[in-house]
Amino acid sequence: MVLRPLLFVVLYQLVGYRKKVVLLTVTRSFPSDTSAQIKEKAKAFYWHLSTVFIESVKNLSFSADALRSRITYTNPALINELHAKGKNILLVGGHYGNWEWLITSLGIHFPSNVFGLGMPLSASFWQQKLTERRERFGLKVIHSKNYREHLLNEKNQPFILLLLADQSPGDSNKSYWMEFLNQPTAIPFGTEALANETDAAVVFLNLSLSSPGFYSLTFKLLTESPKSLTFGELTESYTKRLETAINSHPSLWMWSHKRWKREIPEDLNALRTIQENRFNQRYR
């Protein structure tokens, strides 16, 4: 990639795209690292970010065969088996590796009732264009505010829904709080709530870099019976798996997200008790 070194220089040195955010989040996440190690991790992230930008542009025109060759699904039979059982399926992961290739490729492998949950861009023109390209192989992008009209519609069941559940949630008091990357973190609770609401199987997406420009995706079943799990168990399960992936290859995660911008509630134990009681009243 001839453009990658130039883009890296622009993002890291000239523009310094969210550089303060990146250095702060990396420092807090790896408290035992030296300043030199923090800097190396940040540089590695910007190198990967440069790659993702270029790969995402390529994705706009990739054919199905080209994309299939770039991201290999190691065990799609797991999803097909769950779908054949009539199970709704939540695929949960993070902004790790190349999530744009992941989003677009799902419709190639699983062409029936495949959705991606997301928030629209502020620029409606680019939102429309991006959505069109993401949907061109069969996946349908749905808004997080009206997902029920799609997912609770019988004609769309059983469904497969992709959730990238690693961004900062909107409300500290409605979040699930846990240790993540060595610090108290607000985790969106929507995946666990939706799994219980729709009795969906939950599968973690383990996306790894096979070689430059090529990724490997492995599905890991977390549960077929979300209602058999205790409050928070599912959220902790997928979050810890994402944490393991990040610790293994830090550069592949989106460190420029303002992930820790929510204030920690004064009494987390009291908040957890209230949340657990509400959860059990609704789903148990």
N, C-alpha and C positions, 0 to 999 in steps of 0.2 A: 504494500500500500504506500504509494509515493506521497499521498496527501497526509498520512497519519502523523509523521514527524512535524509537519508544518502546523497541523491542527493542535498537536500537543503543545507546541511552543506558544500558540495563541491562547489556548485555554489555561495553561499553567503559568506561563511567564508574562505574556503581554496583557491579557485581560484579567488573569487570576480569577477565573469563574468560581464564585463562592468559596474562595480559597480559605477565608477565615473560618467558615462553617466546616469545611473539610478538615482543616488542621485541628479544630476544637473537638469535633466528634471522634476523630481518630485518636487524639490524645486521651480523651476520657474513656474510650473503649479499650485502650491498651496502656493502662497506667504504669506498667512496669517497663515499658519501652523507653529507650533513650531518645533525645531530640533528633538524633541522626536517624534512628529507626522509624520514628514518626514521619520524618520528611521523606524517607524512602517509600513508605507505605502510601503517602499522599501522591508522590510522583507516579507510583505504579497505578494508582487509581486513575489519574488523569490520562495515562497512556491507554488504559482500558476504555475510559470514557471517549477518547478520540476514536478508538476502534468501533465502539458501539454507534457513535454518530455516523460514521462512514458505512457500517454494515446496515444501519437502519435506512439510509438512503438507498442502498442497493436493494433492500427488501421491498421498496416501493414498486420495483419492476421484476422481481424474481418470479420465475415460473414455479409451478408446484414441484416439478422435478428438481429444480435448482435448490429450492428451499429444503426439500426432503433430504438432499445430499448434505446440506450444511448443518442440520440438526437431526441427529439420529435418536429415535425412540427405542430404548433397549427392551422394554417389556410392555408394549401396548395391549397385550393380551389381558393384563389385569383390568384395564378399563373396559375392554370389550366384555369380559366375564361379568363385571358388575352391572354393565348396561343390559346384558342379556337377562340378568335376574330382575330387571325392572327397577334397579336402584337409581335414585338421583345421586349425582356425584359432584362433590366440591373438590376442585383441584386448587390447592393452596401453595403459594410460594412467595417470592419476593422479587424486588428489582435487582436481580443478580444474574450475571452472565449477559445474555442478550434476550431481554424479555420481549422485544418487538418480534423477533423471530419466533419465539415461543407462542405469542398471541396469534400470529398469522398462521402458523403451521398446524394448530389444533384442528382447524376445519378440514385439513387434508386427511388427517388420520381418523377423525371421528366426525363424520359429516351430518349426524342427526342430532338436532336440538343442542347445539354447542353455543355457549354464551360466554362473554367476557364482561365483568363488572368494572365500571370505571366512572371517573368524573370528567365532564367535557372541558375542553380548552376554552379560554375566554374569547379567543378569536374564532367565531363560528365558521368562517370560510375554511381555515386550516383544520378545524375539528371535523368538518364534513369530508375533506380530502383524506385525512388520516384514517377516519372511520371506514371510508370506502376501500382503502387499501388493506386495512386489517380484516375486513369482512369478505374479501374477494374469493376465499376458498371455502366459505361456509359458516364461519363463526359469526355470531351477531353480538354487537356491542350494546349493552343495556346500561341505563343510568342507575346509579346507586339509590336514587330517590324514588324510582318507580319500578324496582326490580320485581315486586310482588305480582304485578299484572302479567309479567312474562312467566315467572317461575311457578306461580300457583295456578296457571292456566293448564288444564288437563291435556290440551293438545301439544303442549311443550314438554310433557313428562313422558318417560324419564329424561331429565336434562343433565348436561355436563356444564358446570360453571367454573370459570377461572377467576380466582381472587388473588391479587398481589397484595398481601396483607401486612406490609412492613412500613407503611407511611404513618405519620403522626395522626392519631385520631382527633376528631373535632372537639371532644368534650372529656376533660380529665376525669370527671365524676362518672362517666358512662364507660370508661375504659377498664381493662383488666391490667392491674399493676403487677409487675414481676421484674426480677433481675434479668437484664439482657445486655450483653456486652459490658459487664462490670458496673452497671448503674441501674437504678430504678427507672423503669420504662413503662409508659402507657401503651398498651397493645390494643388494637381494635378488637372488640368482642363480637363483631358481626358474623364472622365465620362460625363460631360456636353456636350463636343464637340461630343462624340460618340452618345449620346442620340439624339442630333439634326441631326447628319449625317444619322442615321438609323431610325429616328422617333420612338424611342423605349420608351416604358413605363419604368419608373424607380421606383424600390422598395427597401426600406431600410430594412436591415436584423437586427432585434433586437434579439441578442443571449444572453440568460441569464443562470446562473447556478441554476438549480432546486434543486439539492442536490449533494454532492460529487460524481463525476463521471457521472453525468447526466445533460444534457443541454436542454433548450427549445428555439425553434426558432419561432419567429413571424414575418410575413411579413407586412410591412407598405407601402402602395402605396403613392408615392410622386407626380407622375404625369403620365397621359396617353398621354399627349400632350406637350412634351418638348418645342415645337416651340411657345407655348403660353406664355412661361415664359420669363422674362427679363434676361439680361446678369448677370450671377452669382447667380441668385435666386436658381437654382437647387443645385449648389455646396454648398451654405450656408445652404440649407435645410438638406441635408444628413450629413454635417459636424456638425451641431448643435445637431442633434440627436445622433451622435456618442459621442459628448462631454457630453451630458446628461447621456448616459450610463456609460462613464468613471467616471464622478463625482459621480454616484450612487455606483459603485463598482470599484474603481481604480485598485485593484490588478489584474483584469482580462485583462487589456490592456498591450501591449508589450512595456514597458518603456525602454527596452534596445536598441530599435531602435534609431539611431542618427537622430531624427525627425527634429531637429532645426539646421541643419548644414549649411543651405543656408543663405547668407548675404541678409539683407533687402535692396532693391533698394533705391537709394537716394530720388526719388520722386515717391511715390506710387500713388498719384493722377494722375500724368501725365501718368504713366504706365497703370493705369486702363482705362483711356480715350482711349489710343491707342488700348488696348485689346478689349474694348467694341466696338469701331468702326470696327475693323477687324471682330469681332464676328457677328455684325449686317450685315456687307457686305456679309458675307459668308452664314449665316443661316436665315437672315430676308429679 
